């Protein structure tokens, strides 16, 4: 099970690196003004990024909390893309692997609890 945990940590770290690259490219100026997003939509980009970073931070101490943060991050991303962002469908698809990692972290935490 320790190997599975390490694989999850490595995959989540790779996802975090890619997410940071995309975040820096999309969220920080000069970003495209053609998108005409609402101020709420722009604020949600930063809120979701911080939420993800909190979940990633917990990855090293508590897999259950990390899994909860990462799965709720994707749900928040999905809802924001559906209700607020004009062109947010691709972000939902790109974020789906992080959702799967969050579910795997929850599964790992549950299995570890059953071992103890």
N, C-alpha and C positions, 0 to 999 in steps of 0.2 A: 504493500500500500504506500510505502514511502516513495517508491519510484513513480507511482501514479501522481502523488502530490507534487513531486518535482517536475514532472511533465506538465501538469496544470500550471505550475508557477512559470515555467519557461514559455508556454504558449500564451499565457496572460501577459507576460512581459513583452513578448513580440507584438501582441495586440495593442498594448499600451504605447509602445514606440510608434506603431503605425497611426494610432489615434492622435498622438501628440503631433505628428507630422501633418496630418490632415487638419487638425485643430489650428495649428499655427498658420497653415496656408489659407484656411477658410475664415477664421474668426478674427484674426488680427489685421489691422489696416496695413496696406491698402487692400481691402476686400471689395468685391464687385458691388457697385451701387445699383446695378441693374436688377438685383434680386428683389428690391423693394419690400424687404421683410419688415414686420412690425418691430417696435422696440421690445415688446414681450418676446418675440421670436429670437431676437439677438441676445436678449438676457438669458433665455433658456439654453442657448449654446454654452454660455459660461456656467450656468447652474449645473447642467448635465455633465460638463467636463469636471467640475469640482466633485460632483457626486461619484463619478468614475474614479477619480484620484483617491477619494476616501475608501472606496471599495478595494482598489488596488493596494492601498496601504494595509488594509486588514488581511490581505492575502497571506502575509508573512506571519500572522499571529492567530487568526481565527478564520478558518475556511468557511464556516457557516455564515458569519457576518459578511465576509467578502462575497459569498454567493448571493446573499440577499441583496447587497448593494448592486452587484453587477446585473442581476435579473431585473431589479426594479429600475436600474438605469435604462435598460433596453425598453421596458414598458413605458417609462417616461419619454424616451426617444420616439417610440411608436406613436404615443398619444400626441406629442408635440408636432410630429411630422404630419399626422392625420388632421389635427385641428388648427394648427397655426402656420407652419411653414408651407410656402407655395411650392417649393421644389425639394421636399424632404424625403421622397420615397427611396432614393438611393441610399440615404444614410441609414434607413431602417434595415435594408438588405446588408449593408456593410457592417452594421452593428450586431447582426444576428449571431455571428460566431462568438461574440462576447457573451451574449445571452446563453448560448450553449455551454460556454465555459462556466458561467455562473451556476447553471443547473448541475454541471458535473462537480463543482465545488460543494454544492449542497448535498449531492449524492455521496461524495467522499466524506463529508462531515457526519452524515448519518451512519455510514459504514463504520467509521472510527468510533462513534458512540456505541455501536452494537458490539465492538470488540472489547470495550472496557467494562 
